[in-house]
Amino acid sequence: MGQYIDIIILLLVVVVILQKLRSALGTRPEGERTKLSDESAAKIFDIIMQEAEKNKLKEEKEEPKEVNLSETQKTLAKIPNFEETNFLSGAKKAFEIILSAFSKADLETLEMLVNKNIYNKFKDIIEKRKEEGITAELDFIGFDKAEIVDAKISKNNIAKITVEFTSQQVNLLKDKNEKIIEGDDQYIQTINDKWTFEKAITSTNPNWILVSTKK
């Protein structure tokens, strides 16, 4: 773009110079005036083309500006075949499925999607609820946000990606008589969670496993 601006400026200069030349040569014979004007215009045109070529070469030699990537982006770039949009889409689906499975006490589904530590924590809560005759109900409304906020790769090539979710939910706990003991069925909560998923970057398995949940 810079070279075209320079050319426009030079063309304006040419117009001014030619106008002055015509004015100065106005008292000369017609043939001489035409000759001098043509020669002057040709010289100035050559100058314009030379300047344009110089500017073009200068722009071609300039190094492209370096894109400043965050540490998280640099880490994500090291994960083979990683595509952020696809990952976040899968993370959101996993979030919904895991919450639903936990609410329904579906240990079989949870076992496939979370690591052993998270599974045992969920299992303990589910079993305690059963003993007390408590049931959970979840109405998942949707996401306000799902964003990658951290990424790391360990020395043994395990990638860990932390996603911050902001979602709207209605969560209830009911006793054995179906009485609500926690939550409000008329109130939609906006909940913030930070979940960390991990996967070996050398694995051919595309699935990421939930290894940490934080508020």
Buried (B, 14 or more C-beta within 10 A) or exposed (E): EEBEEBBEEBEEEBEEEBEEBEEEBEEEEEEEBEEBBEEBBEEBEEEBEEBBEEBEEEEEEEEEEEEEEEEBEEBBEEBEEBEEEEBBEBBBEBBBBBBEBBBBBBBEBBBEBBBEEBBEEBBEBBEEBEEEEBBBBBEBEEBEEBEBEBBBBEEEEBBBBBBBBEBBBBBBBBEEEEEEEEBEEEEBEEBEBBBBBBBEBEEEEEEBBBBBBEE
